[in-house]
Amino acid sequence: MTEQTQTERAEVVTHTPVQDVALPGGAGTLALITLDNGFDHTKPNTFGEAGIAELTETVAGLRQRAEAGEIQAVAITGKPFIFAVGADLSGVPTVTKREQATQIAQAGHAAFASISDLPVPTFAFVNGAAMGGGVEIALACDYRTISAGVPALALPEVFLGLVPGWGGCYLLPRLIGPEAALKVIVENPLNMNRMLNGPSAFKLGIADTMFAPVDFLEKSIAWAASVVTGETTVERTPVTEDEGVWKAAADAARALADAKTSGKSPAPYRAIDLVEAARTSDRDTAFAAEDEALGDLLMGDELRAGLYSFDLVQKRAKRPAGAPDKSLARPVGKVGIVGAGLMASQLAMLFIRSLKVPVVMTDLDEERVARGVGYVHSEIDKSLEKGKITQDKANQLKGLITGSTSKEGFADADFVIEAVFEEMSVKKTVWAEVEAIVGPECVLASNTSSLSITEMAEDLQHPERVVGFHFFNPVAVMPLLEIIPGEKTDDAALATAFAVGKGLKKTCILVKDSASFITNRLLGRFMGEYSKIVDEGTPVEVADQGIAGLAPMPPFVLLGLVGPAIALHNSETLHRAFGDRFYVSPNLQKMVEMKKPGYYLWDSGKPVADPELLAAQVQPESPVELTAEQVRERVLGVLAEEVHLMLADGVAQAPMDIDLAMITGAGFQFWNGGLTPLLDREGVSEKVNGKRFLPAGVASVPA
């Protein structure tokens, strides 16, 4: 990066202080580098220009000491809870020339290679979260230990539109083999950025040994000493050089990339090529190829869109647009939940785990209540068995959950949420019963996915304390929480809802009270148009090819996860609200009538169209078969239209909130930028609406 860039963007430098440690057993001196940017774990270690320069200087000094016989080993560890999470990408928007991009790649390679080239054994003590360049600096060492408490280890670059470019595409496959390496480098990132934990990384062979967190550093140092003295010999499974094995792994990864991206993102394909070439390349050749790949991808729109997505999730999500002043929020010391089914039980678990306040569940009979409380207890027991919590903590959490067939326990609740059948009359009955019991300032939150909050509250004495609180399933996994005020919801109730959402560690987005809100409305338009295309005569396989790389999975696979009845309810709700823009598929209606769980059967582990459904399908009178390109154009066109209408009506505060909702609620890819940057990039926004959603240069390479 240029000197001007560095001045404009103050880098949070990850420093590399060195401490000499006497190795036990008279094995000599270990020089221990601790990666530390001077902040606590909320600001992880990253590698920027100045940090890489300091690391290079530190390692050069250690080389001199090693050659002089002053040290017998070098190790790298991180500050508490964090090893390192990769390159500092905050300066990427200022990279406007390819030469700058390749210089960044070359500097990282040179620094990490200097570690590999030290004349003494080198160790990585992976004590905490490690991603991207953090994993690659560990791979540059001769040996690795890992803490069983590491919560996340990943090479997530493909998720953002990059490749592991500081040695990962070369070193990892030569350590654990091409199939396992491509799982980490391509498969996991393309599956909503799946992470490994400490034990799973150790099982894959990324680390040589694993220790408990409590005395991790001490045991790692002792183990390093045993390696230095020869007492411990590290044995690794040899990686095959069979060309056929490497090609098969690469071909499987390309097939996955085709299914997930339809070739729309170059990053996974570049990564696969680099991994496949690692079989025969020498290090310098492989690193030069990574430099070239980074040079190309750093100048690509997919990376800029990926970083835009990352910025939304890391920054905008923490400051919800349009939310009231947080000082207006009232404290919540007790929560009531109406319902004890699966969704209500998941909510109860979330509330006690995150807020640590008493939660009382109610339902129509003792059996349902017992089942709901039992679910929460079983989830707590699972955490205990996995060592995530202590017995005392488990007992404390279990003590927070109670159940009853009476709502009298809500009398002193500050926040009551319902998770009952998605029918307006049912919701109104519930709130009338609850309002007769709770205090006037208790917030009433509806976990509705589509119904009007204004209508739900209109018959209550205090409609100002009713708010929509729409979670996404599974509750523990999906980050999004849509918060919807009714026409009479006051700022105190709304602020309390946002405070509770923050306490639950959810991405909270303010949404105008309108049918199906943001995410389900856009998914409804998407699924409706897709279904219409298929109903008109386009084969499912062609339709899937057309929208590959847009949603995280094919629509009919998603349908099976959501449930046909819920999908039909959403499409019918939207059709009633907005008319023929939202298509209600007669074949979806038949699916629900036949009580089918989805379009596919999964008996073989792979999706196979249900033959009974196929036989019962309504056939078009005049079939129209589109190409994959026509499918994509049509689906993107209706999405662009719907986004435009939603923004014009104030359903969302800005295009960024549309994107944040689709990323965190529907799993839309980071490298697309969610939705609106994709529509801008492919020219659909201007074609449909006459203008872009985002200014030029936002989520794209500046012209």
Helices and strands as residue ranges (DSSP letters): H 3-8, E 18-23, G 24-26, E 28-35, H 49-67, E 73-78, E 82-84, G 89-94, H 98-116, E 122-126, E 129-131, H 133-139, E 143-147, E 153-154, H 157-160, H 168-176, H 178-182, I 183-187, H 188-190, H 198-204, E 209-211, G 213-215, H 216-229, H 243-261, H 267-277, H 283-297, H 301-314, G 316-318, G 326-328, E 335-338, H 342-354, E 359-362, H 366-385, H 391-400, E 401-404, G 407-410, E 415-418, H 424-435, E 443-446, H 453-457, G 463-465, E 466-471, E 480-485, H 491-503, E 507-510, H 519-535, H 540-547, H 555-562, H 564-578, G 579-581, H 586-593, E 600-601, E 608-609, H 611-616, H 628-648, H 655-666, G 670-672, H 676-681, H 684-689
